[in-house]
Amino acid sequence: MEKYEYAEFNTLYTAKLNDAQQAVVQLKDDIDLIVNGEIEGQKWIDEFKAHRNITELSRNVVVSLIKKISIFEDGTVDITFMYGDKFQSTIQILSQLPQISQTSSKNIAFQGQVV
């Protein structure tokens, strides 16, 4: 490999490394905001928190948390929850937390030198 090729690869991968490190920091910040319920539009979390220790369904709980209940001829019941998509995306982000912590806890150092 020639020196100029090495320098080009060095520049390219240094930029990619910096982008990846910035993405990790951004994801951690986003996760912190989600966990703390600080993102605008995350008020649905408060709705779930308000009903977290329920022992029976009331009209209030159903109206607050359930969007639609479908009962089919074969007896199958399908419940569509309010904020179901937001809940799933939050769970997915939070499931990545251990991976992000492991990645960022490694001391990633890159020192490119043209020799």
PyMOL commands that place a pseudoatom at each C-alpha (Angstrom):
pseudoatom trace, name=CA, resn=MET, resi=1, chain=A, elem=C, hetatm=0, pos=[0.000, 0.000, 0.000]
pseudoatom trace, name=CA, resn=GLU, resi=2, chain=A, elem=C, hetatm=0, pos=[1.323, 3.389, -0.959]
pseudoatom trace, name=CA, resn=LYS, resi=3, chain=A, elem=C, hetatm=0, pos=[1.562, 6.274, 1.518]
pseudoatom trace, name=CA, resn=TYR, resi=4, chain=A, elem=C, hetatm=0, pos=[-1.103, 8.291, -0.265]
pseudoatom trace, name=CA, resn=GLU, resi=5, chain=A, elem=C, hetatm=0, pos=[-3.489, 5.287, -0.216]
pseudoatom trace, name=CA, resn=TYR, resi=6, chain=A, elem=C, hetatm=0, pos=[-2.876, 4.840, 3.484]
pseudoatom trace, name=CA, resn=ALA, resi=7, chain=A, elem=C, hetatm=0, pos=[-3.517, 8.534, 4.075]
pseudoatom trace, name=CA, resn=GLU, resi=8, chain=A, elem=C, hetatm=0, pos=[-6.807, 8.323, 2.132]
pseudoatom trace, name=CA, resn=PHE, resi=9, chain=A, elem=C, hetatm=0, pos=[-7.961, 5.268, 4.103]
pseudoatom trace, name=CA, resn=ASN, resi=10, chain=A, elem=C, hetatm=0, pos=[-6.832, 6.903, 7.320]
pseudoatom trace, name=CA, resn=THR, resi=11, chain=A, elem=C, hetatm=0, pos=[-8.915, 10.006, 6.588]
pseudoatom trace, name=CA, resn=LEU, resi=12, chain=A, elem=C, hetatm=0, pos=[-11.943, 7.964, 5.502]
pseudoatom trace, name=CA, resn=TYR, resi=13, chain=A, elem=C, hetatm=0, pos=[-11.979, 5.651, 8.518]
pseudoatom trace, name=CA, resn=THR, resi=14, chain=A, elem=C, hetatm=0, pos=[-11.210, 8.417, 10.988]
pseudoatom trace, name=CA, resn=ALA, resi=15, chain=A, elem=C, hetatm=0, pos=[-14.296, 10.250, 9.717]
pseudoatom trace, name=CA, resn=LYS, resi=16, chain=A, elem=C, hetatm=0, pos=[-16.382, 7.060, 9.972]
pseudoatom trace, name=CA, resn=LEU, resi=17, chain=A, elem=C, hetatm=0, pos=[-15.137, 6.469, 13.513]
pseudoatom trace, name=CA, resn=ASN, resi=18, chain=A, elem=C, hetatm=0, pos=[-16.017, 10.017, 14.537]
pseudoatom trace, name=CA, resn=ASP, resi=19, chain=A, elem=C, hetatm=0, pos=[-19.489, 9.648, 13.010]
pseudoatom trace, name=CA, resn=ALA, resi=20, chain=A, elem=C, hetatm=0, pos=[-20.040, 6.369, 14.856]
pseudoatom trace, name=CA, resn=GLN, resi=21, chain=A, elem=C, hetatm=0, pos=[-18.910, 7.851, 18.171]
pseudoatom trace, name=CA, resn=GLN, resi=22, chain=A, elem=C, hetatm=0, pos=[-21.240, 10.839, 17.695]
pseudoatom trace, name=CA, resn=ALA, resi=23, chain=A, elem=C, hetatm=0, pos=[-24.110, 8.465, 16.882]
pseudoatom trace, name=CA, resn=VAL, resi=24, chain=A, elem=C, hetatm=0, pos=[-23.478, 6.536, 20.109]
pseudoatom trace, name=CA, resn=VAL, resi=25, chain=A, elem=C, hetatm=0, pos=[-23.520, 9.746, 22.138]
pseudoatom trace, name=CA, resn=GLN, resi=26, chain=A, elem=C, hetatm=0, pos=[-26.742, 10.866, 20.429]
pseudoatom trace, name=CA, resn=LEU, resi=27, chain=A, elem=C, hetatm=0, pos=[-28.425, 7.509, 21.068]
pseudoatom trace, name=CA, resn=LYS, resi=28, chain=A, elem=C, hetatm=0, pos=[-27.449, 7.627, 24.733]
pseudoatom trace, name=CA, resn=ASP, resi=29, chain=A, elem=C, hetatm=0, pos=[-28.877, 11.135, 25.020]
pseudoatom trace, name=CA, resn=ASP, resi=30, chain=A, elem=C, hetatm=0, pos=[-32.092, 10.049, 23.280]
pseudoatom trace, name=CA, resn=ILE, resi=31, chain=A, elem=C, hetatm=0, pos=[-32.424, 7.048, 25.586]
pseudoatom trace, name=CA, resn=ASP, resi=32, chain=A, elem=C, hetatm=0, pos=[-31.950, 9.247, 28.646]
pseudoatom trace, name=CA, resn=LEU, resi=33, chain=A, elem=C, hetatm=0, pos=[-34.671, 11.587, 27.401]
pseudoatom trace, name=CA, resn=ILE, resi=34, chain=A, elem=C, hetatm=0, pos=[-37.045, 8.704, 26.730]
pseudoatom trace, name=CA, resn=VAL, resi=35, chain=A, elem=C, hetatm=0, pos=[-36.388, 7.045, 30.081]
pseudoatom trace, name=CA, resn=ASN, resi=36, chain=A, elem=C, hetatm=0, pos=[-36.956, 10.320, 31.898]
pseudoatom trace, name=CA, resn=GLY, resi=37, chain=A, elem=C, hetatm=0, pos=[-40.028, 11.152, 29.789]
pseudoatom trace, name=CA, resn=GLU, resi=38, chain=A, elem=C, hetatm=0, pos=[-38.543, 14.481, 28.766]
pseudoatom trace, name=CA, resn=ILE, resi=39, chain=A, elem=C, hetatm=0, pos=[-39.192, 14.292, 25.043]
pseudoatom trace, name=CA, resn=GLU, resi=40, chain=A, elem=C, hetatm=0, pos=[-42.168, 16.318, 23.844]
pseudoatom trace, name=CA, resn=GLY, resi=41, chain=A, elem=C, hetatm=0, pos=[-44.762, 13.899, 22.611]
pseudoatom trace, name=CA, resn=GLN, resi=42, chain=A, elem=C, hetatm=0, pos=[-43.809, 11.310, 25.228]
pseudoatom trace, name=CA, resn=LYS, resi=43, chain=A, elem=C, hetatm=0, pos=[-46.815, 12.193, 27.371]
pseudoatom trace, name=CA, resn=TRP, resi=44, chain=A, elem=C, hetatm=0, pos=[-48.188, 8.757, 26.574]
pseudoatom trace, name=CA, resn=ILE, resi=45, chain=A, elem=C, hetatm=0, pos=[-45.675, 7.372, 29.086]
pseudoatom trace, name=CA, resn=ASP, resi=46, chain=A, elem=C, hetatm=0, pos=[-47.428, 9.373, 31.799]
pseudoatom trace, name=CA, resn=GLU, resi=47, chain=A, elem=C, hetatm=0, pos=[-50.698, 7.789, 30.680]
pseudoatom trace, name=CA, resn=PHE, resi=48, chain=A, elem=C, hetatm=0, pos=[-49.265, 4.304, 31.215]
pseudoatom trace, name=CA, resn=LYS, resi=49, chain=A, elem=C, hetatm=0, pos=[-47.656, 5.300, 34.512]
pseudoatom trace, name=CA, resn=ALA, resi=50, chain=A, elem=C, hetatm=0, pos=[-50.994, 6.559, 35.792]
pseudoatom trace, name=CA, resn=HIS, resi=51, chain=A, elem=C, hetatm=0, pos=[-52.471, 3.078, 35.326]
pseudoatom trace, name=CA, resn=ARG, resi=52, chain=A, elem=C, hetatm=0, pos=[-49.481, 0.909, 36.218]
pseudoatom trace, name=CA, resn=ASN, resi=53, chain=A, elem=C, hetatm=0, pos=[-50.911, -0.737, 39.350]
pseudoatom trace, name=CA, resn=ILE, resi=54, chain=A, elem=C, hetatm=0, pos=[-54.459, -1.418, 38.208]
pseudoatom trace, name=CA, resn=THR, resi=55, chain=A, elem=C, hetatm=0, pos=[-56.232, -4.483, 39.538]
pseudoatom trace, name=CA, resn=GLU, resi=56, chain=A, elem=C, hetatm=0, pos=[-59.331, -4.238, 37.375]
pseudoatom trace, name=CA, resn=LEU, resi=57, chain=A, elem=C, hetatm=0, pos=[-60.392, -2.612, 34.134]
pseudoatom trace, name=CA, resn=SER, resi=58, chain=A, elem=C, hetatm=0, pos=[-62.472, 0.492, 34.453]
pseudoatom trace, name=CA, resn=ARG, resi=59, chain=A, elem=C, hetatm=0, pos=[-63.978, 2.633, 31.749]
pseudoatom trace, name=CA, resn=ASN, resi=60, chain=A, elem=C, hetatm=0, pos=[-61.281, 5.233, 32.401]
pseudoatom trace, name=CA, resn=VAL, resi=61, chain=A, elem=C, hetatm=0, pos=[-58.487, 2.705, 31.839]
pseudoatom trace, name=CA, resn=VAL, resi=62, chain=A, elem=C, hetatm=0, pos=[-60.075, 1.347, 28.670]
pseudoatom trace, name=CA, resn=VAL, resi=63, chain=A, elem=C, hetatm=0, pos=[-60.638, 4.808, 27.208]
pseudoatom trace, name=CA, resn=SER, resi=64, chain=A, elem=C, hetatm=0, pos=[-57.094, 5.894, 28.119]
pseudoatom trace, name=CA, resn=LEU, resi=65, chain=A, elem=C, hetatm=0, pos=[-55.153, 2.853, 26.942]
pseudoatom trace, name=CA, resn=ILE, resi=66, chain=A, elem=C, hetatm=0, pos=[-57.210, 0.883, 24.397]
pseudoatom trace, name=CA, resn=LYS, resi=67, chain=A, elem=C, hetatm=0, pos=[-57.837, 2.113, 20.891]
pseudoatom trace, name=CA, resn=LYS, resi=68, chain=A, elem=C, hetatm=0, pos=[-59.933, -0.762, 19.549]
pseudoatom trace, name=CA, resn=ILE, resi=69, chain=A, elem=C, hetatm=0, pos=[-61.214, -4.181, 20.584]
pseudoatom trace, name=CA, resn=SER, resi=70, chain=A, elem=C, hetatm=0, pos=[-62.181, -6.605, 17.814]
pseudoatom trace, name=CA, resn=ILE, resi=71, chain=A, elem=C, hetatm=0, pos=[-64.005, -9.856, 18.514]
pseudoatom trace, name=CA, resn=PHE, resi=72, chain=A, elem=C, hetatm=0, pos=[-64.082, -12.344, 15.662]
pseudoatom trace, name=CA, resn=GLU, resi=73, chain=A, elem=C, hetatm=0, pos=[-66.581, -15.122, 14.906]
pseudoatom trace, name=CA, resn=ASP, resi=74, chain=A, elem=C, hetatm=0, pos=[-64.136, -17.808, 16.049]
pseudoatom trace, name=CA, resn=GLY, resi=75, chain=A, elem=C, hetatm=0, pos=[-63.921, -16.130, 19.481]
pseudoatom trace, name=CA, resn=THR, resi=76, chain=A, elem=C, hetatm=0, pos=[-60.532, -14.547, 18.887]
pseudoatom trace, name=CA, resn=VAL, resi=77, chain=A, elem=C, hetatm=0, pos=[-60.112, -11.178, 20.576]
pseudoatom trace, name=CA, resn=ASP, resi=78, chain=A, elem=C, hetatm=0, pos=[-57.747, -8.584, 19.144]
pseudoatom trace, name=CA, resn=ILE, resi=79, chain=A, elem=C, hetatm=0, pos=[-56.893, -5.567, 21.293]
pseudoatom trace, name=CA, resn=THR, resi=80, chain=A, elem=C, hetatm=0, pos=[-55.219, -2.543, 19.720]
pseudoatom trace, name=CA, resn=PHE, resi=81, chain=A, elem=C, hetatm=0, pos=[-53.636, -0.378, 22.367]
pseudoatom trace, name=CA, resn=MET, resi=82, chain=A, elem=C, hetatm=0, pos=[-53.264, 3.376, 22.194]
pseudoatom trace, name=CA, resn=TYR, resi=83, chain=A, elem=C, hetatm=0, pos=[-49.640, 4.327, 21.623]
pseudoatom trace, name=CA, resn=GLY, resi=84, chain=A, elem=C, hetatm=0, pos=[-48.749, 0.716, 20.764]
pseudoatom trace, name=CA, resn=ASP, resi=85, chain=A, elem=C, hetatm=0, pos=[-46.312, 1.753, 18.047]
pseudoatom trace, name=CA, resn=LYS, resi=86, chain=A, elem=C, hetatm=0, pos=[-44.625, 4.284, 20.323]
pseudoatom trace, name=CA, resn=PHE, resi=87, chain=A, elem=C, hetatm=0, pos=[-44.388, 1.701, 23.084]
pseudoatom trace, name=CA, resn=GLN, resi=88, chain=A, elem=C, hetatm=0, pos=[-42.753, -0.837, 20.747]
pseudoatom trace, name=CA, resn=SER, resi=89, chain=A, elem=C, hetatm=0, pos=[-40.234, 1.675, 19.392]
pseudoatom trace, name=CA, resn=THR, resi=90, chain=A, elem=C, hetatm=0, pos=[-39.320, 2.738, 22.927]
pseudoatom trace, name=CA, resn=ILE, resi=91, chain=A, elem=C, hetatm=0, pos=[-38.825, -0.892, 23.971]
pseudoatom trace, name=CA, resn=GLN, resi=92, chain=A, elem=C, hetatm=0, pos=[-36.623, -1.431, 20.925]
pseudoatom trace, name=CA, resn=ILE, resi=93, chain=A, elem=C, hetatm=0, pos=[-34.466, 1.604, 21.752]
pseudoatom trace, name=CA, resn=LEU, resi=94, chain=A, elem=C, hetatm=0, pos=[-34.165, 0.599, 25.388]
pseudoatom trace, name=CA, resn=SER, resi=95, chain=A, elem=C, hetatm=0, pos=[-33.187, -2.945, 24.429]
pseudoatom trace, name=CA, resn=GLN, resi=96, chain=A, elem=C, hetatm=0, pos=[-30.168, -1.455, 22.645]
pseudoatom trace, name=CA, resn=LEU, resi=97, chain=A, elem=C, hetatm=0, pos=[-28.969, 0.230, 25.838]
pseudoatom trace, name=CA, resn=PRO, resi=98, chain=A, elem=C, hetatm=0, pos=[-26.644, -2.611, 26.986]
pseudoatom trace, name=CA, resn=GLN, resi=99, chain=A, elem=C, hetatm=0, pos=[-25.052, -2.777, 23.534]
pseudoatom trace, name=CA, resn=ILE, resi=100, chain=A, elem=C, hetatm=0, pos=[-24.480, 0.968, 23.447]
pseudoatom trace, name=CA, resn=SER, resi=101, chain=A, elem=C, hetatm=0, pos=[-22.998, 0.953, 26.942]
pseudoatom trace, name=CA, resn=GLN, resi=102, chain=A, elem=C, hetatm=0, pos=[-20.574, -1.820, 26.016]
pseudoatom trace, name=CA, resn=THR, resi=103, chain=A, elem=C, hetatm=0, pos=[-19.512, -0.067, 22.833]
pseudoatom trace, name=CA, resn=SER, resi=104, chain=A, elem=C, hetatm=0, pos=[-18.938, 3.297, 24.451]
pseudoatom trace, name=CA, resn=SER, resi=105, chain=A, elem=C, hetatm=0, pos=[-17.216, 1.858, 27.514]
pseudoatom trace, name=CA, resn=LYS, resi=106, chain=A, elem=C, hetatm=0, pos=[-14.477, 0.447, 25.325]
pseudoatom trace, name=CA, resn=ASN, resi=107, chain=A, elem=C, hetatm=0, pos=[-11.729, 2.966, 24.982]
pseudoatom trace, name=CA, resn=ILE, resi=108, chain=A, elem=C, hetatm=0, pos=[-11.727, 3.349, 21.220]
pseudoatom trace, name=CA, resn=ALA, resi=109, chain=A, elem=C, hetatm=0, pos=[-8.590, 5.041, 20.113]
pseudoatom trace, name=CA, resn=PHE, resi=110, chain=A, elem=C, hetatm=0, pos=[-7.394, 5.515, 16.583]
pseudoatom trace, name=CA, resn=GLN, resi=111, chain=A, elem=C, hetatm=0, pos=[-4.064, 7.054, 15.807]
pseudoatom trace, name=CA, resn=GLY, resi=112, chain=A, elem=C, hetatm=0, pos=[-3.316, 7.136, 12.124]
pseudoatom trace, name=CA, resn=GLN, resi=113, chain=A, elem=C, hetatm=0, pos=[0.203, 7.849, 11.084]
pseudoatom trace, name=CA, resn=VAL, resi=114, chain=A, elem=C, hetatm=0, pos=[1.679, 7.744, 7.642]
pseudoatom trace, name=CA, resn=VAL, resi=115, chain=A, elem=C, hetatm=0, pos=[4.899, 5.784, 7.759]
for i in range(1, 115): cmd.bond("trace and resi %d" % i, "trace and resi %d" % (i + 1))
show_as sticks, trace
zoom trace
